[in-house]
Amino acid sequence: MNIDTKAVSEAEDESGSNSGLSVRVTVLPMDQVIELSAGDTILDVARRERIRIASSCGGHGTCITCAIQVTDGEIPEPHDADRQVFSERRIEDGWRRACLTRPVADCTILVPPRSTAAAVRTQVDGQAGEVEFAPGIEVLHFELEAPTLEDFRADDLRIQEAFPGKADRFDARLLAGFAEDVRRWKWRGWLASRDGEIVAAGPIDAPVLGLAVDLGTTNMSGFLIDMQSGEVLATEGLENPQTMFGGDLITYASHIRRNPEMADELRKLAVEGANRLAGDLCDAIDAAPEQIVEVTVAGNTMMHHLLLGLPVKQLALSPFISALSAAADFKARDLGLMIAPGAYVHMLANIAGFVGGDHVATLLASEIDVEKPVIIMDIGTNTEISLVQAGNITSVSCPSGPAFEGGNISAGMRAAVGAIELVRIKGDELSLKVIGDAAPVGLCGSGVLDVVAQLYLAGVCDNRGRLREEHSRVRLINEKRAFVLADEEASGSGAAIVFTQDDIRNLQLAKAAIRAATDILLDECGYTEADLGKVVIAGAFGNYIDVASALAIGMLPDLPFNRFAQVGNAAGDGARFTLQSKAQRQLAVDIAARAQYFELASAPTFMKVFGKRMNFTETTNIKNKD
Ligand code: FES
């Protein structure tokens, strides 16, 4: 799908508004009515009303994740750009993109499963083991005599004398309620001491909790920790609410460039997500978020800056400079987190503009103490790659785009029920594995990777990615070749699910970026692929991919299977470690300080290597697992 973005914005400007009238749109299956004013698109108002419609490109009309169907009422004229992506029949059936559609009369729309942004599969757990529990928070249990006419010491003095050197200061907000609380608790309870500051207090039988958060661009995951034993009490993953404005860093940055107020809107959504995570996790163990006394957050640099309300404009512009790189602590209340009033949030350090605390956490949780060089990569819309050898760490980052999360792919969707996650092609036979064993409605990232690998391995496309017309499933759609994964009868949405020539191209761009970045990193450090002892693939996408498929299309170094390790949510593990152990927190600081960032844009050979890696080439280590 080649969408002319310039044409989209010009057409948008010309199309103007929906003539100043207010229009009521009934949104199914949510059964909610939204009111559109002049100039509003359906997506604009859905976002305001918190109705989830997927929007991988952030509403710029360059993906197709916001597809909706007008099922009743006057069908709005299609936008020119919609004619590029929908067949004539689908246009007649009322298919439009929510970000380009401005209804002129009341109507009803259906948001198909592929376009709802709910119930996305998230990867919470990593595979790292345990660390020795020795956190930066000390829990002080107290059972004190109440004041009398003979013992009229002030409350703070009474506590300080009970715990010399451990209760030198009280958080001011905590102190405001402490006098009343401690009397209600009959002078029995606990205090959370952090470097001599009392940050939280509770009655004797209440749990003392900590929260570790992996704040990702598309998903966030949390670990609720018992701060007296170190035990993980509950875990949860949820979709980052910011995804209603896109799902990748570049899209967020472009929103903010157009409208600086968006930074605050995105900050509020990140805070909303973190509060929801805290609330859900506490609900799971029948506790209250106010019992959370410390939080650690590992996020990419953009998420880190948005959560802290720091400027992000310079992050997206060369030379991509972060406003804050050091690990830092903030009062949770200053960030809007509704936990214990005096609690702190520890933000892990960033390495560079596009290598953030999440990668530091990944490095912390990964096994890097081996003799041979190790590559550690976290694949996403932006891919961070580090080469670790003998205590040296060199990191690069490359924009791999949203294809691995279903974005910029005509049938792409997030990893939710109905997403094809595995594809096998043998001759004319095709088999699919669909999340939730449902009828397929689209393809998630691992499915996208699989289908391209299978098309290549089965000879349906050549080594340059060109589809061959001889295969029975290759059809001409809008004058371009496309491979049919499910026809209209087999599809769960009523529309055929196809993988187009342009989709293959988008995946080639993403995989070439990753492989070229790996090549340049190895070269910069004086190694070849054969020198690598291990390639660690972290992150949600990396957890679900088939390494054989990634090898088949040349996305990963050409090494035997046993040198690859898929470690799940290592960033979450790293965030957890920094909550459970003060020593691990310091180790994360050391890792960030030790890591040398190498800017790929400064490598004169990058574009040449990138061009070479666009093609699919023979790999010596590929063997189809099936
Ligand atoms: S095309 Fe509408 S959100 Fe991307």
Boltz pocket constraint, residues with backbone or C-beta under 6 A from the ligand:
constraints:
  - pocket:
      binder: B
      contacts: [[A, 54], [A, 55], [A, 56], [A, 57], [A, 58], [A, 59], [A, 60], [A, 61], [A, 62], [A, 63], [A, 64], [A, 65], [A, 66], [A, 67], [A, 97], [A, 98], [A, 99], [A, 100]]
      max_distance: 6.0
